[in-house]
Amino acid sequence: MATHVITGAGSGIGAALARRLHERGDDLVLHARDAARAKELAAGFPGARTLVGDLAEPERLSWAFSHQSLPDRVDSLLHIAGVVDLGEVGELSVKTWRHQLNVNLIAPAELTRHFLPQLRVARGHVVFVNSGSGLNANASWSAYAASKHGLKALADSLRLEEHGNGVRVTSVYPGRTASPMQEKVHRQEGKAYDAGAWIEPESVATAILMALDLPRDAEVNDLTVRPGTR
């Protein structure tokens, strides 16, 4: 039975992937920002363990984890949680920049550092769910895109550092996906939201499972998923 540590399992891609892994009997450790959220996740995924720590305060994660029971081995660490706040460079506050960098980049780095020993034991897999904004930056997306460009750099460095330890590293770059985050983006853009126009979270989850389940003789480094035709 594989053990997966997942951030962002409460909605969107994270929830879809957690459901698929739960249905096939894998062991889940679901990250939550607080105890109330952890209780909700535990109720939604019977048998799953939870791990509480606020990604917006990455400097406190190590302390938070030191007071909780952690898995001895981790077969995959799935970084799926993220935040987005649009705005032009001339309007974005330091607080807005820092929040997106903390949640989208620094917290994944800290979580990875914390779980690397368990990942090395399992010859596990780290998956960073990035974004198209991690490859190209558009107007009003500077802070979010900067955090995601940084996430690509983190993944690329980690892959080279850990290859000899048997740890695989995959970056996934989904296009716009039907999720609460995408609904928020549309509100910020002042556009009407039509979930049917975008990728289903289940489809991205299928792509991630392909990377996770690939035999050990191969590794998916970068995976781009874009909206298709219906």
Order of alpha helices (4+ residues) and beta strands (2+ residues): beta-alpha-beta-alpha-beta-alpha-beta-alpha-alpha-beta-alpha-beta-alpha-alpha-beta
